[in-house]
Amino acid sequence: MRLRIGLVGPLPPPSGGMANQTRQLGRLLEEEGHAVDLVQTNAPYRPAWAGKLRGVRALFRLAPYVIRLWRAAGRAQVLHVMANSGWSWHLCAAPAVWIARLRGVPVVINYRGGGAEAFLARSSWLVRPTVRLAERLIVPSGFLKEVFSRFGLSADVVPNIVDLRRFSPGPRRARAAGEGAHLIVTRNLEPVYDVAGALRALALVLQRLPGARMTIAGSGPERERLAGLARALGVDGRVTFTGRLDNERIAELYRDADVFINPSLVDNMPISVLEAMASGVPVVSTNVGGVPFIAEHGRTALLVPPRDAEAMARALLELLADPGAAQRLAGAARESVQQYSWRRVRGTLLGLYQELAAGSRPGAAAEIE
């Protein structure tokens, strides 16, 4: 059954998790033969100078967005809405759901983001009426399913999709003489991802392994502060800030790494962790949010408490001191991540689309009594 699907969400740039998932899902659906109308929530401002008007620039984006939504909903058999917390919900997701309701098209809310619990604690009274209008609420992890259940909303788990064609183990680059272990971080440079904690862990690792080095691939408002911290810790000569990398270059970075570090303080189902696992890179991550739902401590990753640089450094040194254990961890992770391939996820998602397109009643997203 070929469908016309309206897909609502952000696109790169910037190349964040939800933007990459939106672009990837659109491509995969088109490869299956479905027609996809993609409505971009972060389209460039028109005129371009409107993007400099803080406080009102959202209005310049909102009007053309609503027009595109109205047209796409009128053509679609199903509308799939990528949703996140905060203003992203109020200005992007909620209007899409209400317009779908007005146009009589079934809608799937695909909610993601580690900050969901705090957002729902503040705004569930606003979120719940909109969710009631959707046929289905889906989330990428058991963690978010539990969060929504605490606020009386039922969600189905449809995992994030990892492109195993792009993210896979490859031949390792030959190390130069004296070149030490390569540690990588691929999170945005924002406080919630605590890249500062990874730098502090590196400083401790260097006391034992002075040849170690770290690549930080990401961009964000913390860039200068983190560079200053690296200097203060005396590790700036062992750290490279690459800025944000595209998917091809990030895949190359994974294949060159000895350990991937996820130091975040809040998380849902970080696609960067899954990409590292798919690439055969041992993972050290904080055990926050949904991470323990996708990574098992001691089997597919080493998990440490957040804001604990010493624990992170111990985990890193453990893997670097025992390449055999690191390889076993990476192998188990590579096997585990197969469940997030399109081959595994497609049946669930396409079955949902076909069920809704066949005529389920509008506004069927469940609430827990």
PyMOL commands that set and color helices and strands:
alter all, ss='L'
color gray80, all
select helices_A, chain A and resi 17-31+48-52+57-75+87-103+116-133+142-150+191-193+195-208+223-233+236-238+247-256+271-278+291-294+309-321+323-340+342-357
alter helices_A, ss='H'
color red, helices_A
select strands_A, chain A and resi 4-9+35-40+78-83+107-111+136-139+156-157+182-185+213-216+239-241+259-262+283-286+302-304
alter strands_A, ss='S'
color yellow, strands_A
deselect
rebuild
show_as cartoon
